[in-house]
Amino acid sequence: MRGSLKAYKSVAVSSQKDVASPYRMVQMLLAGALERLARAKSAMEQNQPAQKGELIGSALAIVAELQAALDVEAGGDIAANLDNLYDFAARELMQANSENSVERLESAAGILREVKAAWDAIPADQQEVPA
């Protein structure tokens, strides 16, 4: 049953990606990273280093994808600030993994939660990307 549920979730996420706006894609990526970090914290606390490493690695890949998508030229100071936040979060995650540090993991998660909260607060009429 667990495999079927996982397959369904994968199809559901894949379907959302096919029709999601760029705004919604960023929301999904941030939510995915935060979900992985919550699971990584649990793996850390349960002394499951392989699972912890896999989950932190997955969250790092998401942060790298978000960072690579930034257009610093068009986005100005906001994009530059996000770039710095993503860079700091990535470094915290690497340290969290190597030091097995819940504190560093929470630091990175806190940054991503703040970015997500700001992203979620963007009014609907401003969510479209200009052509």
N, C-alpha and C positions, 0 to 999 in steps of 0.2 A: 504494500500500500504506500509506503514511504516513497518508493521510486516513482510511482504514478503521480503522486502529489508534486514531487520535484519536477517531473517532466511537464506537468500542467503549468506550474509556475513559470518554467522556462519559456513555454509557448506563449503564455500571457504577457510576459515581459517583452518577448520578441515582437509580438503583435503591437504592443504599445509603442515600441521604438519605431515601427514602420509608419505610424501616423502621428507621432508626437512632434510638437513644435520644438524649436531650439530651446525655448524657455522651459518647456516640460522636460526635455532631455536633461538639462542641468539639474532640475529638481530630482529626477530619477537617479542621476549619478550621485548627487549628494546624499540622498536617502540610502542608496546602496552602500556607499562608503560607511555611513554611520551604522548601518545594520551589521556590516562586517566587523566594525570596531567593537560593537557591543558583544558580538560572538567571540571575537579575539580576547576580550577581557575575560569572558567566561572560561575560555580555553586556558588562559594564563592562570586563573584562579584554580582550575582543576588539573593543573600540571600536565597539559597536553601541548607540548612544544611544537609538534609537527602541525597540528591544526592551527595553533596560534600563528605560526609563521606563514602558513598558507593564507589565512584571513588577512593578516597585516599586509602581505604581498599583494593581495587582491585590492585592498583599500588604497595602497600606494599606487597601483596601476590606475585606479580611478582618479586619484588626485593628479597624477601625471597627465591623464587625458584632459582633465579640466584645465590644467595649467597650459597645456599645448594649444587648447582652443582659444585662449585669450588673444585678442588683437590689441596689443599695447598701443599701437599707433592710433587706431580709431577709438579705443577705450580710454585713452589718456590716463589720468591719475587713478581712476577707479580700477582699471585693468592692471596698472602697475602695483597698486596696493593688494589686489587679489593675487597677483603673481608672488608677491612677498609672503602673503599669508599661506598660499599653497606650498611655497618653498619651505617655510618654517614647519608647517604641518608634516611635510614629507620627512624632514630631518628628525622631528620628534618621533615619527613612526619608526624610522630606522633605529633610533636609539631605544625606543620602547621594545623593539624586537630583540636587539642585541643584549640589552640590560634586563630584559624581562620586567619592565617597569610599567606598572599600572598607572602611575602618575603621569608619565610621558604619553601614554596611550590616551588618557583622559584629557591631557593638554591638547593633543591633536584633535580629538573628538570635539572638544569645546570650541575650537576654531571653526571646524566644519559646521557645527550646530549654529554658530553665529552667522556664518556665511549663508547657510540655508534659511535661517530666520529672515535675514535681510532680503534674500531672493524671493522667499514666499510672500513678503510684504509688498512686492512690486504690484501696483494696481493693474488690473486686467487690461485696461486701455493702453498700457505702456509695455506690454509683454511682447508685442510684435517686433520683429527685427526689421528695420527700415530696408527698403529695396535699393 
